[in-house]
């Protein structure tokens, strides 16, 4: 049973130090254990440089989180890999691994489901079930890396869930994978995407983590944005853009704006002009994302010519904009699609993956 045990991989390095001292062990054990955790051990017995007596203490008081691969899809077009991972409570999350010229990138989920209810997104179809623990975010990287036999170079928090809605766990996760004894992934190799929870953007700015902040904008006027993104009713565009400017001034990091372009919704020339005008006074890059066709949604992607016309308007204002390369087009590409397909067939919790040794 793990209910009353500590999830070791969800502890920060400092918290692990304190935990080890409470067990009566020397402080250096924390470094050894932290390193083992981020190498992907699934049992305390795998920690070969730690005594059996210490391992017994760890077994009695803590556990190591592990995943099961419930489904794995590999694109025949570009090699993109999409995992459906089953968690210890039987819930499922999605993780996508993409290969680029500059390295291997993993897109991770931060929640089981999402409560933001953006109208073009499959992640929200079943609402929010729960927030992921730091260990469950880290294990998406660790287990994908082990399965593929390659190092993950870059991390994007753009999968299922809203990262800033799970702020404390996400920040602890970021520090852990950045730690030299963890995965040692530099903050500049990490991107965090948010739909615009304004107070948390300010809070994130104060941490000055040097990661890339991506704003899911998707519309340049409040009427359209509120229609497709309910978060805009709470934090409108003026408030959001003020927070973005504060973030840039505080961190010096250029912000990336994501724009899911939808036919006859936000793809017109006037939409492009409005978009250009609200971001002209700060360094920014716009990722144009032709909307994914989700069976449960009624949106369609614009024609290639329509998208090119949209980008031409942005460039006339001196704004850098590119169409995001669509990877994994022959598999369930949209966030939440694979999980949603399987959600009605959720199996019982798998006891055999609990680390009780």
C-alpha positions as CSV (number, residue, x, y, z in Angstrom):
1,X,0.0,0.0,0.0
2,X,1.2,3.5,-0.8
3,X,-1.5,5.7,0.6
4,X,0.5,6.7,3.7
5,X,3.9,6.7,2.0
6,X,5.9,9.6,0.6
7,X,6.1,10.0,-3.2
8,X,9.9,10.4,-3.4
9,X,10.1,11.8,-6.9
10,X,7.6,14.5,-6.0
11,X,10.0,15.9,-3.4
12,X,12.3,18.7,-4.2
13,X,16.0,18.1,-3.7
14,X,15.8,20.1,-0.5
15,X,12.7,18.2,0.7
16,X,14.5,14.9,0.0
17,X,17.4,16.1,2.1
18,X,15.1,16.7,5.0
19,X,13.3,13.4,4.5
20,X,16.6,11.5,4.5
21,X,17.8,13.2,7.7
22,X,14.5,12.3,9.4
23,X,15.2,8.6,8.5
24,X,18.5,8.9,10.4
25,X,20.6,8.7,7.2
26,X,23.5,10.9,6.3
27,X,22.8,13.9,4.0
28,X,24.8,12.6,1.1
29,X,22.2,9.8,0.7
30,X,19.8,12.3,-0.7
31,X,22.1,13.0,-3.7
32,X,22.5,9.3,-4.4
33,X,18.7,8.6,-4.2
34,X,17.8,11.7,-6.3
35,X,20.2,10.5,-9.0
36,X,18.7,7.0,-9.0
37,X,15.1,8.4,-9.2
38,X,15.9,10.4,-12.3
39,X,17.7,7.5,-14.0
40,X,14.3,5.8,-13.9
41,X,14.7,3.1,-11.3
42,X,11.4,1.3,-10.6
43,X,12.4,-0.4,-7.4
44,X,14.5,0.4,-4.3
45,X,16.4,-2.8,-5.0
46,X,17.9,-1.1,-8.1
47,X,19.7,1.4,-5.9
48,X,22.8,-0.7,-5.8
49,X,25.1,1.7,-3.9
50,X,22.7,2.0,-1.0
51,X,22.6,-0.5,1.8
52,X,19.8,-3.0,2.3
53,X,19.0,-1.4,5.7
54,X,18.6,2.0,4.1
55,X,16.5,0.6,1.3
56,X,14.3,-1.0,3.9
57,X,13.7,2.3,5.5
58,X,12.8,3.8,2.1
59,X,10.4,0.9,1.4
60,X,8.7,1.4,4.7
61,X,8.2,5.1,4.4
62,X,8.1,6.0,0.7
63,X,7.5,4.7,-2.9
64,X,8.7,5.3,-6.4
65,X,6.1,6.4,-8.9
66,X,6.0,4.3,-12.1
67,X,4.0,4.3,-15.3
68,X,2.6,1.7,-17.7
69,X,2.4,2.3,-21.4
70,X,-1.2,1.7,-22.2
71,X,-0.9,2.5,-25.9
72,X,1.9,3.7,-28.2
73,X,1.5,5.2,-31.6
74,X,4.3,5.8,-34.0
75,X,3.9,8.0,-37.1
76,X,5.0,6.3,-40.3
77,X,5.5,9.8,-41.8
78,X,7.9,11.5,-39.4
79,X,8.6,9.1,-36.5
80,X,6.6,11.2,-34.0
81,X,5.7,9.0,-31.0
82,X,2.6,9.4,-28.9
83,X,2.2,7.6,-25.6
84,X,-0.9,7.0,-23.5
85,X,0.5,6.4,-20.1
86,X,-1.6,4.8,-17.4
87,X,-1.1,6.2,-13.9
88,X,-1.2,4.3,-10.6
89,X,-4.8,5.2,-10.0
90,X,-5.8,4.0,-13.5
91,X,-6.1,7.4,-15.1
92,X,-4.4,8.1,-18.4
93,X,-2.4,11.0,-19.8
94,X,-0.7,11.7,-23.1
95,X,2.9,12.4,-24.0
96,X,4.3,13.1,-27.4
97,X,8.0,12.8,-28.5
98,X,9.0,14.7,-31.6
99,X,12.4,14.7,-33.4
100,X,13.8,17.9,-34.9
101,X,17.2,18.8,-36.4
102,X,18.0,20.5,-33.1
103,X,17.2,17.5,-31.0
104,X,14.4,15.5,-29.4
105,X,11.5,17.3,-27.8
106,X,8.9,15.9,-25.5
107,X,5.5,17.5,-25.0
108,X,4.1,16.6,-21.6
109,X,0.7,16.8,-19.8
110,X,0.3,18.6,-16.5
111,X,-3.2,17.6,-15.6
112,X,-5.6,14.7,-16.1
113,X,-8.0,16.5,-18.3
114,X,-8.5,20.3,-18.2
115,X,-11.1,22.7,-16.9
116,X,-10.3,25.7,-19.2
117,X,-12.8,24.5,-21.8
118,X,-11.3,26.0,-24.9
119,X,-13.7,25.2,-27.6
120,X,-11.2,23.9,-30.2
121,X,-9.4,21.5,-27.8
122,X,-10.0,17.8,-27.2
123,X,-8.3,17.9,-23.8
124,X,-11.4,19.6,-22.2
125,X,-14.0,17.2,-23.4
126,X,-14.1,15.3,-20.2
127,X,-13.3,18.2,-17.8
128,X,-10.6,18.1,-15.2
129,X,-10.1,14.9,-13.2
130,X,-7.1,15.9,-11.2
131,X,-3.8,17.6,-11.2
132,X,-0.6,15.7,-11.9
133,X,2.1,15.4,-9.2
134,X,5.7,16.5,-10.0
135,X,6.7,12.8,-10.2
136,X,4.0,12.1,-12.9
137,X,5.3,15.0,-15.0
138,X,8.9,13.9,-14.7
139,X,8.1,10.3,-15.4
140,X,6.7,11.3,-18.8
141,X,10.2,12.4,-19.8
142,X,12.0,9.5,-18.0
143,X,9.8,6.7,-19.3
144,X,9.6,8.0,-22.8
145,X,13.4,8.4,-22.9
146,X,13.9,4.9,-21.6
147,X,11.5,3.4,-24.0
148,X,13.1,5.1,-27.0
149,X,16.6,4.7,-25.8
150,X,17.5,8.4,-26.4
151,X,18.0,11.5,-24.3
152,X,15.3,14.2,-24.3
153,X,16.8,17.5,-25.1
154,X,13.8,19.9,-24.9
155,X,10.6,19.9,-22.9
156,X,7.3,21.7,-23.7
157,X,4.4,21.9,-21.3
158,X,1.7,21.9,-23.9
159,X,0.0,18.6,-23.5
160,X,-3.2,17.9,-21.6
161,X,-4.0,20.4,-18.9
162,X,-3.2,24.1,-18.1
163,X,0.2,24.3,-16.4
164,X,-0.5,27.5,-14.5
165,X,-3.6,25.8,-13.0
166,X,-1.3,23.4,-11.4
167,X,1.3,26.0,-10.5
168,X,3.0,24.7,-7.4
169,X,3.5,21.1,-8.7
170,X,4.7,22.4,-12.1
171,X,7.3,24.7,-10.5
172,X,8.6,21.9,-8.3
173,X,8.8,19.6,-11.4
174,X,10.7,22.3,-13.3
175,X,13.3,22.7,-10.6
176,X,13.7,18.9,-10.3
177,X,14.3,18.3,-14.0
178,X,16.7,21.3,-14.1
179,X,18.7,20.1,-11.1
180,X,22.2,18.9,-11.9
181,X,21.5,15.6,-10.2
182,X,18.1,15.3,-11.8
183,X,17.7,15.4,-15.6
184,X,19.9,18.4,-15.9
185,X,17.7,20.0,-18.6
186,X,18.4,23.7,-18.9
187,X,15.5,26.2,-18.4
188,X,16.2,27.7,-21.8
189,X,15.3,24.3,-23.2
190,X,11.8,24.3,-21.6
191,X,8.7,26.0,-22.9
192,X,5.5,26.5,-20.8
193,X,2.2,27.2,-22.5
194,X,-0.7,28.9,-20.8
195,X,-4.2,30.1,-21.9
196,X,-3.7,33.2,-19.8
197,X,-4.1,32.8,-16.0
198,X,-2.9,36.4,-15.4
199,X,-2.0,36.3,-11.7
200,X,0.2,33.2,-12.2
201,X,2.0,34.9,-15.1
202,X,3.1,37.6,-12.7
203,X,4.0,35.0,-10.2
204,X,6.0,33.1,-12.8
205,X,7.8,36.3,-13.8
206,X,9.1,36.8,-10.3
207,X,10.8,33.4,-10.3
208,X,12.8,34.5,-13.4
209,X,13.3,30.9,-14.6
210,X,14.5,31.8,-18.1
211,X,12.2,29.4,-19.7
212,X,10.1,30.3,-22.8
213,X,6.6,31.4,-22.0
214,X,4.1,30.6,-24.7
215,X,0.7,32.3,-24.7
216,X,-2.3,30.5,-26.3
217,X,-3.8,33.6,-27.7
218,X,-6.0,32.4,-30.6
219,X,-7.9,35.7,-31.1
220,X,-7.0,39.4,-31.0
221,X,-10.4,40.8,-29.8
222,X,-12.3,40.1,-26.6
223,X,-15.5,39.0,-28.3
224,X,-13.9,36.3,-30.4
225,X,-11.5,35.2,-27.7
226,X,-14.2,34.9,-25.0
227,X,-16.3,32.8,-27.4
228,X,-13.5,30.2,-28.0
229,X,-11.6,30.6,-24.7
230,X,-13.7,31.1,-21.6
231,X,-10.7,32.2,-19.6
232,X,-10.8,35.5,-21.4
233,X,-14.1,36.4,-19.6
234,X,-12.0,36.4,-16.4
235,X,-8.8,37.9,-17.7
236,X,-9.3,39.9,-20.8
237,X,-6.8,40.7,-23.5
238,X,-5.8,44.1,-22.0
239,X,-5.0,42.3,-18.7
240,X,-3.2,39.4,-20.4
241,X,-1.0,41.7,-22.6
242,X,-0.1,43.8,-19.6
243,X,1.0,40.6,-17.8
244,X,3.0,39.5,-20.9
245,X,4.8,42.9,-21.0
246,X,5.7,42.6,-17.3
247,X,7.0,39.1,-17.9
248,X,9.2,40.3,-20.8
249,X,10.5,43.3,-18.8
250,X,11.2,41.1,-15.8
251,X,12.9,38.2,-17.5
252,X,14.2,39.6,-20.8
253,X,12.7,36.5,-22.5
254,X,10.8,36.9,-25.8
255,X,7.3,35.5,-25.6
256,X,5.9,33.1,-28.1
257,X,2.2,33.5,-29.0
258,X,0.3,30.5,-30.2
259,X,-2.5,31.2,-32.7
260,X,-4.8,28.3,-33.6
261,X,-6.2,29.5,-36.9
262,X,-9.8,28.4,-37.5
263,X,-11.6,28.8,-40.8
264,X,-14.2,31.7,-40.7
265,X,-13.5,32.3,-37.0
266,X,-10.2,34.1,-36.6
267,X,-8.5,33.8,-40.0
268,X,-9.4,37.0,-41.7
269,X,-7.2,39.9,-42.8
270,X,-8.7,42.1,-40.2
271,X,-8.0,39.4,-37.5
272,X,-4.4,39.6,-38.6
273,X,-4.3,43.4,-38.3
274,X,-5.8,43.3,-34.8
275,X,-3.2,40.6,-33.8
276,X,-0.3,42.7,-35.1
277,X,-1.5,45.8,-33.2
278,X,-1.7,44.2,-29.8
279,X,1.8,42.8,-29.8
280,X,3.8,45.4,-31.8
281,X,5.4,47.0,-28.6
282,X,7.2,43.9,-27.4
283,X,9.5,41.3,-29.0
284,X,7.4,38.3,-29.9
285,X,7.0,35.4,-32.2
286,X,3.7,34.0,-33.5
287,X,3.2,30.3,-34.1
288,X,0.3,29.8,-36.5
289,X,-1.3,26.5,-35.8
290,X,-3.9,25.2,-38.3
291,X,-6.6,23.8,-36.0
292,X,-6.8,20.1,-35.6
293,X,-10.0,18.5,-36.8
294,X,-11.6,17.0,-33.6
295,X,-14.7,14.9,-34.2
296,X,-16.5,16.4,-31.2
297,X,-15.8,20.0,-32.4
298,X,-17.1,21.8,-35.5
299,X,-14.0,23.8,-36.4
300,X,-12.0,23.4,-39.6
301,X,-8.6,24.5,-40.7
302,X,-8.4,27.3,-43.3
303,X,-7.0,26.8,-46.8
304,X,-3.2,27.1,-47.4
305,X,-3.8,30.4,-49.3
306,X,-5.9,31.9,-46.5
307,X,-3.1,31.1,-44.0
308,X,-0.4,32.6,-46.2
309,X,-2.5,35.8,-46.6
310,X,-2.8,36.0,-42.8
311,X,0.9,35.7,-42.3
312,X,1.6,38.2,-45.1
313,X,-0.4,40.8,-43.1
314,X,1.6,40.1,-39.9
315,X,4.9,40.4,-41.8
316,X,3.8,43.7,-43.2
317,X,3.8,44.9,-39.6
318,X,7.3,43.5,-39.0
319,X,6.2,40.6,-37.0
320,X,7.8,37.2,-37.2
321,X,5.3,34.4,-37.8
322,X,5.6,30.8,-38.9
323,X,3.3,27.9,-39.4
324,X,4.0,25.2,-36.9
325,X,5.2,22.0,-38.6
326,X,2.5,19.4,-38.2
327,X,4.0,16.2,-36.9
328,X,2.3,12.9,-36.4
329,X,-0.5,13.7,-38.8
330,X,-1.3,10.0,-39.3
331,X,-1.8,9.4,-35.5
332,X,-4.1,11.0,-32.9
333,X,-2.4,14.4,-33.2
334,X,-4.6,16.7,-31.1
335,X,-4.0,16.8,-27.3
336,X,-6.6,14.7,-25.6
337,X,-7.8,12.7,-28.5
338,X,-6.1,9.4,-27.6
339,X,-7.1,9.7,-23.9
340,X,-10.7,10.6,-24.8
341,X,-10.9,7.5,-27.1
342,X,-9.8,5.3,-24.2
343,X,-11.6,7.0,-21.3
344,X,-14.8,5.0,-21.7
345,X,-12.8,1.8,-21.5
346,X,-10.7,2.7,-18.4
347,X,-9.4,-0.5,-16.7
348,X,-9.0,-1.1,-13.1
349,X,-5.9,0.3,-11.2
350,X,-2.9,-1.9,-11.9
351,X,-1.6,-3.1,-8.6
352,X,1.4,-4.8,-10.1
353,X,3.0,-1.4,-10.9
354,X,2.9,-0.2,-7.3
355,X,6.4,-0.1,-5.8
356,X,6.0,-1.9,-2.5
357,X,9.5,-3.3,-2.4
